[in-house]
Amino acid sequence: MTVIQVRGLRKEFVVKAKVGRFRRESRVVEAVAGIDLTVERGELLGYLGPNGAGKSTTLKMLTGVLMPSSGELTVCGFTPVPQRRKLAARIGVVFGQRSALLWDLPLRDSFEVMRHVFRVPPGDHAAALRRCRELLDLDAFLDTPVRQLSLGQRMRGELTAALLHSPEVIFLDEPTIGLDVLSKQAVRGFLAELGRRGDTTIVLTTHDLADIERLCRRIVVIDHGRVVHDGSLSELHARYGSRRRVVVELDTPLTTVVELPGVSVESVEGTRITFALDAHAEVGDLVARLVSLGTLRDLAIAEPAIEDVISRLYLSPAGVEPVT
Ligand SMILES: Nc1ncnc2c1ncn2[C@@H]1O[C@H](COP(=O)(O)OP(=O)(O)OP(=O)(O)O)[C@@H](O)[C@H]1O
């Protein structure tokens, strides 16, 4: 079942910029420049892109906060801005910088307010809260006023608040930003569990590469307001020619140049050489060559790092065939 359907979505902002000492000129910023996207029920989608790519703007349009300049979009069958109230009952939103919690009251009271706002039957509310308490370890700070919570504790509270009415789709904008390692793990573990159950669709923007590796089965990358990749992480690696590294330890320094298709020398430190292999190169061919030179002592293969592939992707201009 399709829960998000987006066709030709655009958002332009008119900004005033100072020209010279006194004059101000209007300039149009195209934040989202024609996005098509279909998301099915239960998908866990990573929505990525460099700073200013248009991620938050897209999320704001999907959640009914911003009116699109043009294009069509439905979320859970609703058009977000005109049907914002109906949509609010079906979605959950966690925007890292904004809080849905009541600052001066204990966390528990915010959850009680949510129950009334969304008219959740008491039994359903209690069951949802019990699950969040267990999975997010809330009990130690349920009675603490929100303003006294640490960032990680608050984020766990925000996630709970967004989920208590059992939304079909949850939108998360940078949910792990600024959290310590343990809180990050708690949040990721919770989202992974939510994803595994398969009935909640999750759309997540993040700059944290560990979030992507741990959670996102599908990755949509945008740049300059356009989709430049839509697929799995392994497709991303294959498409952007991410390179494995083979580090070899030799008995004596190499005197012959090793020339193989798709293999290049990345660094040489005495008898230790790091080779970079593109997606089509075979490790076996490199090993066979080094053995034939009679010099190989030890070898380690490092799989492509996600940092490598994402930085290559962000550096390749949108619409142009990526580097291989
Ligand atoms: N209210 C606004 N008025 C004017 N320009 C805006 C407004 N909101 C966003 N923009 C511009 O639209 C573009 C996309 O911004 P957006 O916040 O969607 O990017 P992002 O991908 O979420 O970036 P980041 O990773 O830094 O959060 C940027 O050039 C930004 O300056």
The ligand as an SDF file (V2000), in Angstrom:
LIG
                    3D

 31 33  0  0  0  0  0  0  0  0999 V2000
   12.2240   29.7970    4.9510 N   0  0  0  0  0  0  0  0  0  0  0  0
   13.1850   29.8840    4.0440 C   0  0  0  0  0  0  0  0  0  0  0  0
   13.4050   31.0230    3.3750 N   0  0  0  0  0  0  0  0  0  0  0  0
   14.3550   31.1090    2.4280 C   0  0  0  0  0  0  0  0  0  0  0  0
   15.1580   30.1030    2.0500 N   0  0  0  0  0  0  0  0  0  0  0  0
   14.9990   28.9200    2.6810 C   0  0  0  0  0  0  0  0  0  0  0  0
   13.9950   28.7590    3.7100 C   0  0  0  0  0  0  0  0  0  0  0  0
   14.0670   27.4620    4.1400 N   0  0  0  0  0  0  0  0  0  0  0  0
   15.0510   26.8700    3.4300 C   0  0  0  0  0  0  0  0  0  0  0  0
   15.6080   27.7490    2.5570 N   0  0  0  0  0  0  0  0  0  0  0  0
   16.6830   27.4580    1.5950 C   0  0  0  0  0  0  0  0  0  0  0  0
   16.2990   26.2940    0.8510 O   0  0  0  0  0  0  0  0  0  0  0  0
   17.4180   25.4460    0.6180 C   0  0  0  0  0  0  0  0  0  0  0  0
   17.1340   24.0710    1.1840 C   0  0  0  0  0  0  0  0  0  0  0  0
   17.0780   24.1570    2.6050 O   0  0  0  0  0  0  0  0  0  0  0  0
   16.7440   22.8960    3.5450 P   0  0  0  0  0  0  0  0  0  0  0  0
   16.6940   23.4110    4.9450 O   0  0  0  0  0  0  0  0  0  0  0  0
   15.5440   22.1920    3.0280 O   0  0  0  0  0  0  0  0  0  0  0  0
   18.0290   21.9960    3.3350 O   0  0  0  0  0  0  0  0  0  0  0  0
   18.4960   20.6890    4.1050 P   0  0  0  0  0  0  0  0  0  0  0  0
   18.8030   19.6730    3.0620 O   0  0  0  0  0  0  0  0  0  0  0  0
   17.4850   20.3150    5.1360 O   0  0  0  0  0  0  0  0  0  0  0  0
   19.8490   21.1830    4.7850 O   0  0  0  0  0  0  0  0  0  0  0  0
   20.5720   20.7950    6.1830 P   0  0  0  0  0  0  0  0  0  0  0  0
   21.1820   19.4360    5.9820 O   0  0  0  0  0  0  0  0  0  0  0  0
   21.6010   21.8470    6.3220 O   0  0  0  0  0  0  0  0  0  0  0  0
   19.5130   20.8200    7.2440 O   0  0  0  0  0  0  0  0  0  0  0  0
   18.6090   26.1470    1.2490 C   0  0  0  0  0  0  0  0  0  0  0  0
   19.2640   26.8770    0.2320 O   0  0  0  0  0  0  0  0  0  0  0  0
   17.9840   27.0720    2.2790 C   0  0  0  0  0  0  0  0  0  0  0  0
   18.7820   28.2030    2.4910 O   0  0  0  0  0  0  0  0  0  0  0  0
  1  2  1  0
  2  3  1  0
  2  7  2  0
  3  4  2  0
  4  5  1  0
  5  6  2  0
  6  7  1  0
  6 10  1  0
  7  8  1  0
  8  9  2  0
  9 10  1  0
 10 11  1  0
 11 12  1  0
 11 30  1  0
 12 13  1  0
 13 14  1  0
 13 28  1  0
 14 15  1  0
 15 16  1  0
 16 17  2  0
 16 18  1  0
 16 19  1  0
 19 20  1  0
 20 21  2  0
 20 22  1  0
 20 23  1  0
 23 24  1  0
 24 25  2  0
 24 26  1  0
 24 27  1  0
 28 29  1  0
 28 30  1  0
 30 31  1  0
M  END
$$$$
